[in-house]
C-alpha cells in the first residue's frame, strides 16, 4: 500500500523504519554510533552495515571535538565533496577538500606513475591544518595515509575508511584498524563515496 507522507516527513519515517527493523533483527547499536549506522543504512538500504562498521573507542565524540575546533575534511571523490554538508561544517570554521581533479595532482601522478589518490593524500598532509580523511573510493589513498603515518609522522584527527571495490580494498581498510587515531571503518568490500559523505553528515548533523 502506498503511503501518503509529507515530503518533510519522508526522512523521519525512513529512520523510524530502519530503527524498527534493526530492533526486529535483534541488533543493538551503541548509542554513540547509532545515528551514524542508521544514516549509512538509510543511504544504502543495506542492513549489513549494522554488522560491518567498526568504530575506534570514542571515535564519534573525538571527531565532533575535532570538527568543533575547526578541522578540515579531505575526501577522495568530488561526489563525496558534493555530498558533505559544507554549510554545517563552515559553522565551525572547517572546509571540505578534494584534490583529485587538481592539475598539479594529475601531472605529478602521471610523472610518478602512481594514482592521483596517492598524490592527493600527500597534498592533504601538507595543508597544515587538523584534518579528517573521509575515503570512499580509493584504497591507494588509505595505503598512502598509512605510509605517511608510519614513516612521516602523519597524525590525522580521524580516518573514515569506506572505499568500495575488489582490489586491495579489504587489505587497505585493515591497515587503518591498528592506527592510533580515531577511525570509522567498514570492513569488507562495501562502501563508497555516498557512505563516506553519510558518515560525515551523520556526525555534523548531530553536533
C-alpha positions as CSV (number, residue, x, y, z in Angstrom):
1,X,0.0,0.0,0.0
2,X,1.4,3.4,-1.0
3,X,1.8,5.7,2.0
4,X,0.7,9.4,1.7
5,X,3.6,11.1,3.5
6,X,4.5,14.8,3.5
7,X,7.9,15.4,1.8
8,X,9.2,16.9,5.1
9,X,8.4,13.6,6.9
10,X,9.9,11.1,4.5
11,X,13.4,11.0,6.0
12,X,12.0,10.8,9.5
13,X,9.7,7.9,8.5
14,X,12.7,6.2,6.8
15,X,14.7,6.4,10.0
16,X,11.8,5.1,12.0
17,X,11.5,2.1,9.7
18,X,15.2,1.4,9.9
19,X,15.3,1.5,13.7
20,X,12.2,-0.7,13.8
21,X,13.7,-3.3,11.5
22,X,17.0,-3.2,13.4
23,X,15.1,-4.0,16.6
24,X,13.2,-6.8,14.9
25,X,16.6,-8.3,13.9
26,X,17.8,-8.1,17.4
27,X,20.5,-5.6,16.5
28,X,21.6,-3.4,19.4
29,X,23.7,-0.5,18.2
30,X,25.6,1.5,20.8
31,X,24.0,4.9,21.4
32,X,27.1,6.9,20.3
33,X,27.4,5.3,16.9
34,X,23.7,4.6,16.3
35,X,22.9,7.8,14.3
36,X,25.9,7.0,12.0
37,X,24.9,3.4,11.4
38,X,21.3,4.4,10.8
39,X,22.2,7.1,8.3
40,X,24.5,4.8,6.4
41,X,21.7,2.2,6.2
42,X,19.4,5.0,5.1
43,X,21.8,5.9,2.3
44,X,22.4,2.3,1.1
45,X,19.2,0.4,2.1
46,X,21.7,-2.2,3.3
47,X,21.3,-3.5,6.8
48,X,24.7,-5.4,6.6
49,X,26.4,-2.2,7.7
50,X,25.0,-2.8,11.2
51,X,27.4,-5.7,11.4
52,X,30.4,-4.5,9.4
53,X,31.1,-1.0,10.6
54,X,33.9,-0.6,13.1
55,X,34.5,2.4,15.4
56,X,37.6,3.1,17.5
57,X,36.9,3.9,21.1
58,X,35.1,7.2,21.3
59,X,35.6,7.9,17.6
60,X,32.4,9.8,17.1
61,X,32.9,12.1,20.1
62,X,36.5,12.7,19.1
63,X,35.5,13.6,15.5
64,X,32.9,16.0,16.9
65,X,35.6,17.7,19.1
66,X,37.9,18.0,16.1
67,X,35.2,19.5,13.9
68,X,34.2,21.9,16.6
69,X,37.8,23.0,16.7
70,X,37.8,23.8,13.0
71,X,39.2,20.6,11.5
72,X,39.0,20.2,7.7
73,X,37.7,17.2,5.8
74,X,39.7,15.7,2.9
75,X,37.9,13.2,0.6
76,X,38.9,11.3,-2.4
77,X,36.0,12.0,-4.8
78,X,34.1,15.0,-6.0
79,X,30.9,13.0,-5.3
80,X,31.7,12.9,-1.5
81,X,32.8,16.6,-1.7
82,X,29.4,17.5,-3.1
83,X,27.5,15.3,-0.6
84,X,29.2,16.5,2.6
85,X,27.3,19.4,4.3
86,X,29.7,22.3,3.8
87,X,27.2,24.7,5.3
88,X,27.2,22.9,8.6
89,X,31.0,22.4,8.6
90,X,31.6,26.0,7.9
91,X,29.8,27.0,11.1
92,X,32.7,25.6,12.9
93,X,35.4,27.1,10.6
94,X,36.1,23.9,8.6
95,X,36.3,23.2,4.9
96,X,36.0,20.2,2.7
97,X,38.7,19.4,0.1
98,X,39.1,17.1,-2.8
99,X,42.4,17.4,-4.7
100,X,41.8,14.5,-7.2
101,X,41.0,16.8,-10.2
102,X,43.7,19.4,-9.4
103,X,46.0,19.9,-12.4
104,X,49.2,19.7,-10.3
105,X,48.0,16.4,-8.8
106,X,47.2,14.9,-12.2
107,X,50.6,16.0,-13.6
108,X,52.6,14.6,-10.7
109,X,50.7,11.3,-10.6
110,X,51.4,10.8,-14.3
111,X,55.1,11.7,-13.9
112,X,55.5,9.3,-11.0
113,X,53.2,6.7,-12.4
114,X,51.1,6.5,-9.3
115,X,47.4,7.1,-8.6
116,X,46.0,10.6,-8.2
117,X,44.7,9.4,-4.8
118,X,48.3,8.9,-3.6
119,X,49.4,12.4,-4.6
120,X,46.1,13.9,-3.2
121,X,46.8,12.4,0.2
122,X,50.3,13.8,0.1
123,X,48.9,17.3,-0.8
124,X,46.4,16.9,2.1
125,X,49.2,16.1,4.5
126,X,50.8,19.5,3.6
127,X,47.6,21.5,4.4
128,X,48.9,22.5,7.8
129,X,45.5,22.2,9.5
130,X,43.9,19.5,11.6
131,X,42.5,17.0,9.0
132,X,39.9,14.3,8.9
133,X,40.2,11.9,6.0
134,X,37.0,10.6,4.5
135,X,37.9,7.9,1.9
136,X,35.1,6.3,-0.1
137,X,36.7,5.1,-3.3
138,X,40.4,4.7,-3.5
139,X,42.2,2.1,-1.4
140,X,45.5,3.6,-2.5
141,X,44.6,6.7,-0.6
142,X,44.4,4.6,2.6
143,X,47.7,2.9,1.8
144,X,49.4,6.2,1.4
145,X,47.8,7.6,4.6
146,X,49.2,4.5,6.5
147,X,52.6,5.0,4.9
148,X,52.7,8.7,5.9
149,X,51.5,7.7,9.4
150,X,54.3,5.1,9.7
151,X,57.2,7.0,8.0
152,X,56.5,10.7,8.3
153,X,54.5,11.1,11.5
154,X,51.2,12.0,9.9
155,X,48.5,12.1,12.7
156,X,45.1,13.0,11.3
157,X,42.3,13.8,13.6
158,X,40.5,10.8,12.2
159,X,40.3,8.4,9.3
160,X,36.9,7.4,7.8
161,X,37.8,4.4,5.6
162,X,35.0,3.1,3.5
163,X,36.2,2.5,-0.1
164,X,34.2,0.1,-2.2
165,X,35.7,-2.4,-4.6
166,X,37.7,-5.6,-5.1
167,X,41.4,-4.8,-5.5
168,X,43.3,-4.0,-2.2
169,X,40.1,-2.7,-0.6
170,X,39.8,-5.2,2.3
171,X,43.5,-5.1,3.0
172,X,43.7,-1.3,2.9
173,X,40.9,-0.9,5.4
174,X,42.5,-3.4,7.7
175,X,45.7,-1.2,7.8
176,X,43.6,1.5,9.4
177,X,42.3,-0.6,12.2
178,X,45.5,-0.7,14.2
179,X,46.4,3.0,13.7
180,X,46.4,5.0,16.9
181,X,44.0,7.6,15.6
182,X,40.2,7.7,15.8
183,X,38.7,5.7,12.9
184,X,35.4,4.6,11.3
185,X,35.9,1.6,9.0
186,X,33.5,-0.5,7.1
187,X,35.3,-3.9,6.8
188,X,34.8,-5.9,3.7
189,X,34.2,-4.8,0.1
190,X,31.3,-2.5,0.6
191,X,31.3,1.3,1.0
192,X,31.5,4.2,-1.5
193,X,31.5,8.0,-1.7
194,X,27.9,8.2,-0.6
195,X,28.8,6.2,2.5
196,X,31.7,8.5,3.3
197,X,29.5,11.5,2.9
198,X,26.7,9.9,5.0
199,X,29.2,9.2,7.9
200,X,30.4,12.8,7.9
201,X,26.9,14.2,7.7
202,X,25.7,11.9,10.5
203,X,28.2,13.5,12.8
204,X,27.8,17.1,11.6
205,X,24.0,16.9,11.9
206,X,24.3,15.7,15.5
207,X,26.6,18.3,16.8
